[in-house]
Amino acid sequence: MKEIFNGEGVFVRYTEKEVEIRPGDKLVHRAEEPTELWWKLKEAIKGRKVRIIVYEVER
């Protein structure tokens, strides 16, 4: 096996907000937005058989 990608950062930004549909009715809207790291990894592994291991970095 050889290394084809090495990156660090936030993979996907996740947001959540409460939206009022009608007076008294609320709905939680969740959204995910891929970051530049996600796009770089996607391009690096496209069409390859890979093993991906993820480590959480201290905040």
mmCIF file as Biopython writes it, N, C-alpha, C and O atoms, coordinates in Angstrom:
data_model
#
loop_
_atom_site.group_PDB
_atom_site.id
_atom_site.type_symbol
_atom_site.label_atom_id
_atom_site.label_alt_id
_atom_site.label_comp_id
_atom_site.label_asym_id
_atom_site.label_entity_id
_atom_site.label_seq_id
_atom_site.pdbx_PDB_ins_code
_atom_site.Cartn_x
_atom_site.Cartn_y
_atom_site.Cartn_z
_atom_site.occupancy
_atom_site.B_iso_or_equiv
_atom_site.auth_seq_id
_atom_site.auth_asym_id
_atom_site.pdbx_PDB_model_num
ATOM 1   N N  . MET A ? 1  ? 0.845   -1.188 0.000  1.0 0.0 1  A 1 
ATOM 2   C CA . MET A ? 1  ? 0.000   0.000  0.000  1.0 0.0 1  A 1 
ATOM 3   C C  . MET A ? 1  ? 0.882   1.241  0.000  1.0 0.0 1  A 1 
ATOM 4   O O  . MET A ? 1  ? 1.955   1.259  0.603  1.0 0.0 1  A 1 
ATOM 5   N N  . LYS A ? 2  ? 0.412   2.269  -0.683 1.0 0.0 2  A 1 
ATOM 6   C CA . LYS A ? 2  ? 1.131   3.538  -0.667 1.0 0.0 2  A 1 
ATOM 7   C C  . LYS A ? 2  ? 0.171   4.667  -0.325 1.0 0.0 2  A 1 
ATOM 8   O O  . LYS A ? 2  ? -1.034  4.568  -0.557 1.0 0.0 2  A 1 
ATOM 9   N N  . GLU A ? 3  ? 0.712   5.719  0.221  1.0 0.0 3  A 1 
ATOM 10  C CA . GLU A ? 3  ? -0.109  6.864  0.598  1.0 0.0 3  A 1 
ATOM 11  C C  . GLU A ? 3  ? -0.423  7.691  -0.645 1.0 0.0 3  A 1 
ATOM 12  O O  . GLU A ? 3  ? 0.481   8.054  -1.398 1.0 0.0 3  A 1 
ATOM 13  N N  . ILE A ? 4  ? -1.711  7.990  -0.860 1.0 0.0 4  A 1 
ATOM 14  C CA . ILE A ? 4  ? -2.098  8.810  -2.004 1.0 0.0 4  A 1 
ATOM 15  C C  . ILE A ? 4  ? -2.711  10.139 -1.570 1.0 0.0 4  A 1 
ATOM 16  O O  . ILE A ? 4  ? -2.872  11.043 -2.390 1.0 0.0 4  A 1 
ATOM 17  N N  . PHE A ? 5  ? -3.054  10.267 -0.290 1.0 0.0 5  A 1 
ATOM 18  C CA . PHE A ? 5  ? -3.630  11.516 0.197  1.0 0.0 5  A 1 
ATOM 19  C C  . PHE A ? 5  ? -3.322  11.659 1.674  1.0 0.0 5  A 1 
ATOM 20  O O  . PHE A ? 5  ? -3.392  10.690 2.430  1.0 0.0 5  A 1 
ATOM 21  N N  . ASN A ? 6  ? -2.980  12.879 2.084  1.0 0.0 6  A 1 
ATOM 22  C CA . ASN A ? 6  ? -2.753  13.186 3.488  1.0 0.0 6  A 1 
ATOM 23  C C  . ASN A ? 6  ? -3.255  14.607 3.708  1.0 0.0 6  A 1 
ATOM 24  O O  . ASN A ? 6  ? -2.691  15.555 3.162  1.0 0.0 6  A 1 
ATOM 25  N N  . GLY A ? 7  ? -4.298  14.761 4.491  1.0 0.0 7  A 1 
ATOM 26  C CA . GLY A ? 7  ? -4.852  16.086 4.731  1.0 0.0 7  A 1 
ATOM 27  C C  . GLY A ? 7  ? -5.421  16.189 6.127  1.0 0.0 7  A 1 
ATOM 28  O O  . GLY A ? 7  ? -5.665  15.184 6.793  1.0 0.0 7  A 1 
ATOM 29  N N  . GLU A ? 8  ? -5.629  17.417 6.558  1.0 0.0 8  A 1 
ATOM 30  C CA . GLU A ? 8  ? -6.163  17.652 7.894  1.0 0.0 8  A 1 
ATOM 31  C C  . GLU A ? 8  ? -7.106  18.834 7.835  1.0 0.0 8  A 1 
ATOM 32  O O  . GLU A ? 8  ? -6.841  19.802 7.122  1.0 0.0 8  A 1 
ATOM 33  N N  . GLY A ? 9  ? -8.199  18.770 8.570  1.0 0.0 9  A 1 
ATOM 34  C CA . GLY A ? 9  ? -9.128  19.878 8.620  1.0 0.0 9  A 1 
ATOM 35  C C  . GLY A ? 9  ? -10.545 19.394 8.862  1.0 0.0 9  A 1 
ATOM 36  O O  . GLY A ? 9  ? -10.770 18.231 9.197  1.0 0.0 9  A 1 
ATOM 37  N N  . VAL A ? 10 ? -11.482 20.288 8.691  1.0 0.0 10 A 1 
ATOM 38  C CA . VAL A ? 10 ? -12.896 19.959 8.857  1.0 0.0 10 A 1 
ATOM 39  C C  . VAL A ? 10 ? -13.376 19.346 7.553  1.0 0.0 10 A 1 
ATOM 40  O O  . VAL A ? 10 ? -13.175 19.920 6.483  1.0 0.0 10 A 1 
ATOM 41  N N  . PHE A ? 11 ? -14.013 18.177 7.638  1.0 0.0 11 A 1 
ATOM 42  C CA . PHE A ? 11 ? -14.432 17.426 6.459  1.0 0.0 11 A 1 
ATOM 43  C C  . PHE A ? 11 ? -15.755 17.940 5.901  1.0 0.0 11 A 1 
ATOM 44  O O  . PHE A ? 11 ? -15.879 18.161 4.697  1.0 0.0 11 A 1 
ATOM 45  N N  . VAL A ? 12 ? -16.736 18.129 6.770  1.0 0.0 12 A 1 
ATOM 46  C CA . VAL A ? 12 ? -18.058 18.618 6.368  1.0 0.0 12 A 1 
ATOM 47  C C  . VAL A ? 12 ? -18.545 19.608 7.420  1.0 0.0 12 A 1 
ATOM 48  O O  . VAL A ? 12 ? -18.469 19.335 8.618  1.0 0.0 12 A 1 
ATOM 49  N N  . ARG A ? 13 ? -19.043 20.753 6.971  1.0 0.0 13 A 1 
ATOM 50  C CA . ARG A ? 13 ? -19.640 21.715 7.910  1.0 0.0 13 A 1 
ATOM 51  C C  . ARG A ? 13 ? -21.106 21.343 8.101  1.0 0.0 13 A 1 
ATOM 52  O O  . ARG A ? 13 ? -21.824 21.081 7.136  1.0 0.0 13 A 1 
ATOM 53  N N  . TYR A ? 14 ? -21.531 21.324 9.337  1.0 0.0 14 A 1 
ATOM 54  C CA . TYR A ? 14 ? -22.884 20.910 9.688  1.0 0.0 14 A 1 
ATOM 55  C C  . TYR A ? 14 ? -23.572 22.062 10.402 1.0 0.0 14 A 1 
ATOM 56  O O  . TYR A ? 14 ? -23.044 22.595 11.378 1.0 0.0 14 A 1 
ATOM 57  N N  . THR A ? 15 ? -24.743 22.447 9.922  1.0 0.0 15 A 1 
ATOM 58  C CA . THR A ? 15 ? -25.511 23.510 10.573 1.0 0.0 15 A 1 
ATOM 59  C C  . THR A ? 15 ? -26.918 23.013 10.873 1.0 0.0 15 A 1 
ATOM 60  O O  . THR A ? 15 ? -27.462 22.155 10.177 1.0 0.0 15 A 1 
ATOM 61  N N  . GLU A ? 16 ? -27.475 23.569 11.910 1.0 0.0 16 A 1 
ATOM 62  C CA . GLU A ? 16 ? -28.822 23.192 12.329 1.0 0.0 16 A 1 
ATOM 63  C C  . GLU A ? 16 ? -29.524 24.460 12.807 1.0 0.0 16 A 1 
ATOM 64  O O  . GLU A ? 16 ? -28.984 25.198 13.632 1.0 0.0 16 A 1 
ATOM 65  N N  . LYS A ? 17 ? -30.732 24.714 12.288 1.0 0.0 17 A 1 
ATOM 66  C CA . LYS A ? 17 ? -31.486 25.871 12.757 1.0 0.0 17 A 1 
ATOM 67  C C  . LYS A ? 17 ? -32.960 25.520 12.838 1.0 0.0 17 A 1 
ATOM 68  O O  . LYS A ? 17 ? -33.473 24.694 12.084 1.0 0.0 17 A 1 
ATOM 69  N N  . GLU A ? 18 ? -33.611 26.168 13.766 1.0 0.0 18 A 1 
ATOM 70  C CA . GLU A ? 18 ? -35.038 25.927 13.975 1.0 0.0 18 A 1 
ATOM 71  C C  . GLU A ? 18 ? -35.834 26.930 13.147 1.0 0.0 18 A 1 
ATOM 72  O O  . GLU A ? 18 ? -35.602 28.137 13.217 1.0 0.0 18 A 1 
ATOM 73  N N  . VAL A ? 19 ? -36.771 26.414 12.366 1.0 0.0 19 A 1 
ATOM 74  C CA . VAL A ? 19 ? -37.578 27.253 11.477 1.0 0.0 19 A 1 
ATOM 75  C C  . VAL A ? 19 ? -39.038 27.136 11.898 1.0 0.0 19 A 1 
ATOM 76  O O  . VAL A ? 19 ? -39.536 26.039 12.147 1.0 0.0 19 A 1 
ATOM 77  N N  . GLU A ? 20 ? -39.717 28.275 11.974 1.0 0.0 20 A 1 
ATOM 78  C CA . GLU A ? 20 ? -41.138 28.261 12.325 1.0 0.0 20 A 1 
ATOM 79  C C  . GLU A ? 20 ? -41.952 28.209 11.030 1.0 0.0 20 A 1 
ATOM 80  O O  . GLU A ? 20 ? -41.910 29.137 10.223 1.0 0.0 20 A 1 
ATOM 81  N N  . ILE A ? 21 ? -42.693 27.114 10.844 1.0 0.0 21 A 1 
ATOM 82  C CA . ILE A ? 21 ? -43.496 26.927 9.639  1.0 0.0 21 A 1 
ATOM 83  C C  . ILE A ? 21 ? -44.765 27.756 9.731  1.0 0.0 21 A 1 
ATOM 84  O O  . ILE A ? 21 ? -45.072 28.556 8.847  1.0 0.0 21 A 1 
ATOM 85  N N  . ARG A ? 22 ? -45.481 27.553 10.798 1.0 0.0 22 A 1 
ATOM 86  C CA . ARG A ? 22 ? -46.701 28.311 11.116 1.0 0.0 22 A 1 
ATOM 87  C C  . ARG A ? 22 ? -46.578 28.726 12.574 1.0 0.0 22 A 1 
ATOM 88  O O  . ARG A ? 22 ? -45.760 28.169 13.307 1.0 0.0 22 A 1 
ATOM 89  N N  . PRO A ? 23 ? -47.357 29.670 12.993 1.0 0.0 23 A 1 
ATOM 90  C CA . PRO A ? 23 ? -47.299 30.043 14.409 1.0 0.0 23 A 1 
ATOM 91  C C  . PRO A ? 23 ? -47.508 28.806 15.303 1.0 0.0 23 A 1 
ATOM 92  O O  . PRO A ? 23 ? -48.544 28.145 15.241 1.0 0.0 23 A 1 
ATOM 93  N N  . GLY A ? 24 ? -46.523 28.524 16.109 1.0 0.0 24 A 1 
ATOM 94  C CA . GLY A ? 24 ? -46.596 27.382 17.021 1.0 0.0 24 A 1 
ATOM 95  C C  . GLY A ? 24 ? -46.002 26.101 16.475 1.0 0.0 24 A 1 
ATOM 96  O O  . GLY A ? 24 ? -45.730 25.188 17.254 1.0 0.0 24 A 1 
ATOM 97  N N  . ASP A ? 25 ? -45.786 25.988 15.159 1.0 0.0 25 A 1 
ATOM 98  C CA . ASP A ? 25 ? -45.190 24.799 14.549 1.0 0.0 25 A 1 
ATOM 99  C C  . ASP A ? 25 ? -43.747 25.098 14.156 1.0 0.0 25 A 1 
ATOM 100 O O  . ASP A ? 25 ? -43.478 25.999 13.361 1.0 0.0 25 A 1 
ATOM 101 N N  . LYS A ? 26 ? -42.826 24.328 14.726 1.0 0.0 26 A 1 
ATOM 102 C CA . LYS A ? 26 ? -41.412 24.535 14.433 1.0 0.0 26 A 1 
ATOM 103 C C  . LYS A ? 26 ? -40.815 23.266 13.852 1.0 0.0 26 A 1 
ATOM 104 O O  . LYS A ? 26 ? -41.247 22.156 14.163 1.0 0.0 26 A 1 
ATOM 105 N N  . LEU A ? 27 ? -39.822 23.449 13.008 1.0 0.0 27 A 1 
ATOM 106 C CA . LEU A ? 27 ? -39.137 22.348 12.345 1.0 0.0 27 A 1 
ATOM 107 C C  . LEU A ? 27 ? -37.636 22.609 12.429 1.0 0.0 27 A 1 
ATOM 108 O O  . LEU A ? 27 ? -37.192 23.744 12.260 1.0 0.0 27 A 1 
ATOM 109 N N  . VAL A ? 28 ? -36.855 21.563 12.689 1.0 0.0 28 A 1 
ATOM 110 C CA . VAL A ? 28 ? -35.407 21.715 12.740 1.0 0.0 28 A 1 
ATOM 111 C C  . VAL A ? 28 ? -34.859 21.427 11.347 1.0 0.0 28 A 1 
ATOM 112 O O  . VAL A ? 28 ? -35.053 20.338 10.805 1.0 0.0 28 A 1 
ATOM 113 N N  . HIS A ? 29 ? -34.177 22.409 10.776 1.0 0.0 29 A 1 
ATOM 114 C CA . HIS A ? 29 ? -33.590 22.271 9.443  1.0 0.0 29 A 1 
ATOM 115 C C  . HIS A ? 29 ? -32.106 21.972 9.610  1.0 0.0 29 A 1 
ATOM 116 O O  . HIS A ? 29 ? -31.372 22.741 10.229 1.0 0.0 29 A 1 
ATOM 117 N N  . ARG A ? 30 ? -31.674 20.841 9.047  1.0 0.0 30 A 1 
ATOM 118 C CA . ARG A ? 30 ? -30.270 20.444 9.130  1.0 0.0 30 A 1 
ATOM 119 C C  . ARG A ? 30 ? -29.648 20.528 7.741  1.0 0.0 30 A 1 
ATOM 120 O O  . ARG A ? 30 ? -30.276 20.161 6.748  1.0 0.0 30 A 1 
ATOM 121 N N  . ALA A ? 31 ? -28.413 21.014 7.679  1.0 0.0 31 A 1 
ATOM 122 C CA . ALA A ? 31 ? -27.726 21.129 6.396  1.0 0.0 31 A 1 
ATOM 123 C C  . ALA A ? 31 ? -26.269 20.718 6.557  1.0 0.0 31 A 1 
ATOM 124 O O  . ALA A ? 31 ? -25.630 21.029 7.562  1.0 0.0 31 A 1 
ATOM 125 N N  . GLU A ? 32 ? -25.754 20.015 5.554  1.0 0.0 32 A 1 
ATOM 126 C CA . GLU A ? 32 ? -24.345 19.637 5.509  1.0 0.0 32 A 1 
ATOM 127 C C  . GLU A ? 32 ? -23.726 20.267 4.278  1.0 0.0 32 A 1 
ATOM 128 O O  . GLU A ? 32 ? -24.310 20.243 3.195  1.0 0.0 32 A 1 
ATOM 129 N N  . GLU A ? 33 ? -22.535 20.832 4.449  1.0 0.0 33 A 1 
ATOM 130 C CA . GLU A ? 33 ? -21.833 21.467 3.345  1.0 0.0 33 A 1 
ATOM 131 C C  . GLU A ? 33 ? -20.425 20.896 3.264  1.0 0.0 33 A 1 
ATOM 132 O O  . GLU A ? 33 ? -19.644 21.066 4.200  1.0 0.0 33 A 1 
ATOM 133 N N  . PRO A ? 34 ? -20.079 20.221 2.168  1.0 0.0 34 A 1 
ATOM 134 C CA . PRO A ? 34 ? -18.730 19.680 2.038  1.0 0.0 34 A 1 
ATOM 135 C C  . PRO A ? 34 ? -17.691 20.804 1.961  1.0 0.0 34 A 1 
ATOM 136 O O  . PRO A ? 34 ? -17.944 21.861 1.384  1.0 0.0 34 A 1 
ATOM 137 N N  . THR A ? 35 ? -16.534 20.557 2.548  1.0 0.0 35 A 1 
ATOM 138 C CA . THR A ? 35 ? -15.463 21.551 2.546  1.0 0.0 35 A 1 
ATOM 139 C C  . THR A ? 35 ? -14.456 21.227 1.447  1.0 0.0 35 A 1 
ATOM 140 O O  . THR A ? 35 ? -14.605 20.240 0.726  1.0 0.0 35 A 1 
ATOM 141 N N  . GLU A ? 36 ? -13.445 22.054 1.328  1.0 0.0 36 A 1 
ATOM 142 C CA . GLU A ? 36 ? -12.390 21.843 0.335  1.0 0.0 36 A 1 
ATOM 143 C C  . GLU A ? 36 ? -11.674 20.514 0.585  1.0 0.0 36 A 1 
ATOM 144 O O  . GLU A ? 36 ? -11.282 19.834 -0.363 1.0 0.0 36 A 1 
ATOM 145 N N  . LEU A ? 37 ? -11.500 20.142 1.858  1.0 0.0 37 A 1 
ATOM 146 C CA . LEU A ? 37 ? -10.867 18.870 2.198  1.0 0.0 37 A 1 
ATOM 147 C C  . LEU A ? 37 ? -11.663 17.695 1.627  1.0 0.0 37 A 1 
ATOM 148 O O  . LEU A ? 37 ? -11.075 16.742 1.116  1.0 0.0 37 A 1 
ATOM 149 N N  . TRP A ? 38 ? -12.973 17.755 1.707  1.0 0.0 38 A 1 
ATOM 150 C CA . TRP A ? 38 ? -13.831 16.702 1.177  1.0 0.0 38 A 1 
ATOM 151 C C  . TRP A ? 38 ? -13.617 16.551 -0.324 1.0 0.0 38 A 1 
ATOM 152 O O  . TRP A ? 38 ? -13.463 15.437 -0.823 1.0 0.0 38 A 1 
ATOM 153 N N  . TRP A ? 39 ? -13.607 17.678 -1.046 1.0 0.0 39 A 1 
ATOM 154 C CA . TRP A ? 39 ? -13.433 17.641 -2.509 1.0 0.0 39 A 1 
ATOM 155 C C  . TRP A ? 39 ? -12.059 17.108 -2.892 1.0 0.0 39 A 1 
ATOM 156 O O  . TRP A ? 39 ? -11.944 16.346 -3.852 1.0 0.0 39 A 1 
ATOM 157 N N  . LYS A ? 40 ? -11.013 17.494 -2.160 1.0 0.0 40 A 1 
ATOM 158 C CA . LYS A ? 40 ? -9.665  17.004 -2.466 1.0 0.0 40 A 1 
ATOM 159 C C  . LYS A ? 40 ? -9.568  15.496 -2.257 1.0 0.0 40 A 1 
ATOM 160 O O  . LYS A ? 40 ? -8.988  14.791 -3.082 1.0 0.0 40 A 1 
ATOM 161 N N  . LEU A ? 41 ? -10.136 14.998 -1.152 1.0 0.0 41 A 1 
ATOM 162 C CA . LEU A ? 41 ? -10.112 13.562 -0.886 1.0 0.0 41 A 1 
ATOM 163 C C  . LEU A ? 41 ? -10.895 12.811 -1.951 1.0 0.0 41 A 1 
ATOM 164 O O  . LEU A ? 41 ? -10.451 11.769 -2.433 1.0 0.0 41 A 1 
ATOM 165 N N  . LYS A ? 42 ? -12.046 13.329 -2.316 1.0 0.0 42 A 1 
ATOM 166 C CA . LYS A ? 42 ? -12.885 12.692 -3.341 1.0 0.0 42 A 1 
ATOM 167 C C  . LYS A ? 42 ? -12.120 12.535 -4.652 1.0 0.0 42 A 1 
ATOM 168 O O  . LYS A ? 42 ? -12.168 11.473 -5.272 1.0 0.0 42 A 1 
ATOM 169 N N  . GLU A ? 43 ? -11.418 13.576 -5.076 1.0 0.0 43 A 1 
ATOM 170 C CA . GLU A ? 43 ? -10.650 13.512 -6.320 1.0 0.0 43 A 1 
ATOM 171 C C  . GLU A ? 43 ? -9.467  12.556 -6.203 1.0 0.0 43 A 1 
ATOM 172 O O  . GLU A ? 43 ? -9.140  11.859 -7.163 1.0 0.0 43 A 1 
ATOM 173 N N  . ALA A ? 44 ? -8.820  12.514 -5.035 1.0 0.0 44 A 1 
ATOM 174 C CA . ALA A ? 44 ? -7.645  11.652 -4.849 1.0 0.0 44 A 1 
ATOM 175 C C  . ALA A ? 44 ? -8.002  10.170 -4.891 1.0 0.0 44 A 1 
ATOM 176 O O  . ALA A ? 44 ? -7.198  9.361  -5.354 1.0 0.0 44 A 1 
ATOM 177 N N  . ILE A ? 45 ? -9.189  9.799  -4.418 1.0 0.0 45 A 1 
ATOM 178 C CA . ILE A ? 45 ? -9.535  8.373  -4.332 1.0 0.0 45 A 1 
ATOM 179 C C  . ILE A ? 45 ? -10.456 7.904  -5.451 1.0 0.0 45 A 1 
ATOM 180 O O  . ILE A ? 45 ? -10.822 6.729  -5.502 1.0 0.0 45 A 1 
ATOM 181 N N  . LYS A ? 46 ? -10.828 8.798  -6.333 1.0 0.0 46 A 1 
ATOM 182 C CA . LYS A ? 46 ? -11.770 8.463  -7.400 1.0 0.0 46 A 1 
ATOM 183 C C  . LYS A ? 46 ? -11.260 7.266  -8.224 1.0 0.0 46 A 1 
ATOM 184 O O  . LYS A ? 46 ? -10.164 7.299  -8.783 1.0 0.0 46 A 1 
ATOM 185 N N  . GLY A ? 47 ? -12.085 6.211  -8.280 1.0 0.0 47 A 1 
ATOM 186 C CA . GLY A ? 47 ? -11.769 5.041  -9.086 1.0 0.0 47 A 1 
ATOM 187 C C  . GLY A ? 47 ? -10.749 4.099  -8.496 1.0 0.0 47 A 1 
ATOM 188 O O  . GLY A ? 47 ? -10.314 3.173  -9.180 1.0 0.0 47 A 1 
ATOM 189 N N  . ARG A ? 48 ? -10.349 4.295  -7.256 1.0 0.0 48 A 1 
ATOM 190 C CA . ARG A ? 48 ? -9.343  3.439  -6.614 1.0 0.0 48 A 1 
ATOM 191 C C  . ARG A ? 48 ? -9.968  2.617  -5.498 1.0 0.0 48 A 1 
ATOM 192 O O  . ARG A ? 48 ? -10.961 3.016  -4.890 1.0 0.0 48 A 1 
ATOM 193 N N  . LYS A ? 49 ? -9.379  1.485  -5.247 1.0 0.0 49 A 1 
ATOM 194 C CA . LYS A ? 49 ? -9.763  0.684  -4.095 1.0 0.0 49 A 1 
ATOM 195 C C  . LYS A ? 49 ? -8.889  1.176  -2.941 1.0 0.0 49 A 1 
ATOM 196 O O  . LYS A ? 49 ? -7.663  1.092  -3.006 1.0 0.0 49 A 1 
ATOM 197 N N  . VAL A ? 50 ? -9.529  1.691  -1.881 1.0 0.0 50 A 1 
ATOM 198 C CA . VAL A ? 50 ? -8.774  2.331  -0.802 1.0 0.0 50 A 1 
ATOM 199 C C  . VAL A ? 50 ? -9.237  1.854  0.570  1.0 0.0 50 A 1 
ATOM 200 O O  . VAL A ? 50 ? -10.318 1.286  0.726  1.0 0.0 50 A 1 
ATOM 201 N N  . ARG A ? 51 ? -8.394  2.102  1.543  1.0 0.0 51 A 1 
ATOM 202 C CA . ARG A ? 51 ? -8.743  1.932  2.957  1.0 0.0 51 A 1 
ATOM 203 C C  . ARG A ? 51 ? -8.569  3.305  3.587  1.0 0.0 51 A 1 
ATOM 204 O O  . ARG A ? 51 ? -7.492  3.896  3.509  1.0 0.0 51 A 1 
ATOM 205 N N  . ILE A ? 52 ? -9.623  3.813  4.209  1.0 0.0 52 A 1 
ATOM 206 C CA . ILE A ? 52 ? -9.580  5.145  4.805  1.0 0.0 52 A 1 
ATOM 207 C C  . ILE A ? 52 ? -9.648  5.014  6.320  1.0 0.0 52 A 1 
ATOM 208 O O  . ILE A ? 52 ? -10.550 4.373  6.860  1.0 0.0 52 A 1 
ATOM 209 N N  . ILE A ? 53 ? -8.689  5.626  6.994  1.0 0.0 53 A 1 
ATOM 210 C CA . ILE A ? 53 ? -8.638  5.646  8.452  1.0 0.0 53 A 1 
ATOM 211 C C  . ILE A ? 53 ? -8.688  7.109  8.877  1.0 0.0 53 A 1 
ATOM 212 O O  . ILE A ? 53 ? -7.937  7.937  8.361  1.0 0.0 53 A 1 
ATOM 213 N N  . VAL A ? 54 ? -9.572  7.425  9.817  1.0 0.0 54 A 1 
ATOM 214 C CA . VAL A ? 54 ? -9.763  8.816  10.233 1.0 0.0 54 A 1 
ATOM 215 C C  . VAL A ? 54 ? -9.407  8.946  11.701 1.0 0.0 54 A 1 
ATOM 216 O O  . VAL A ? 54 ? -9.829  8.131  12.521 1.0 0.0 54 A 1 
ATOM 217 N N  . TYR A ? 55 ? -8.631  9.969  12.036 1.0 0.0 55 A 1 
ATOM 218 C CA . TYR A ? 55 ? -8.277  10.281 13.412 1.0 0.0 55 A 1 
ATOM 219 C C  . TYR A ? 55 ? -8.826  11.647 13.755 1.0 0.0 55 A 1 
ATOM 220 O O  . TYR A ? 55 ? -8.765  12.564 12.936 1.0 0.0 55 A 1 
ATOM 221 N N  . GLU A ? 56 ? -9.359  11.794 14.948 1.0 0.0 56 A 1 
ATOM 222 C CA . GLU A ? 56 ? -9.805  13.117 15.390 1.0 0.0 56 A 1 
ATOM 223 C C  . GLU A ? 56 ? -8.615  13.881 15.956 1.0 0.0 56 A 1 
ATOM 224 O O  . GLU A ? 56 ? -7.883  13.373 16.805 1.0 0.0 56 A 1 
ATOM 225 N N  . VAL A ? 57 ? -8.433  15.102 15.477 1.0 0.0 57 A 1 
ATOM 226 C CA . VAL A ? 57 ? -7.353  15.965 15.939 1.0 0.0 57 A 1 
ATOM 227 C C  . VAL A ? 57 ? -7.896  16.775 17.104 1.0 0.0 57 A 1 
ATOM 228 O O  . VAL A ? 57 ? -9.054  17.191 17.097 1.0 0.0 57 A 1 
ATOM 229 N N  . GLU A ? 58 ? -7.048  16.999 18.109 1.0 0.0 58 A 1 
ATOM 230 C CA . GLU A ? 58 ? -7.477  17.792 19.268 1.0 0.0 58 A 1 
ATOM 231 C C  . GLU A ? 58 ? -7.920  19.171 18.823 1.0 0.0 58 A 1 
ATOM 232 O O  . GLU A ? 58 ? -7.334  19.763 17.917 1.0 0.0 58 A 1 
ATOM 233 N N  . ARG A ? 59 ? -8.953  19.674 19.464 1.0 0.0 59 A 1 
ATOM 234 C CA . ARG A ? 59 ? -9.470  20.999 19.107 1.0 0.0 59 A 1 
ATOM 235 C C  . ARG A ? 59 ? -8.812  22.080 19.871 1.0 0.0 59 A 1 
ATOM 236 O O  . ARG A ? 59 ? -9.135  23.253 19.686 1.0 0.0 59 A 1 
#
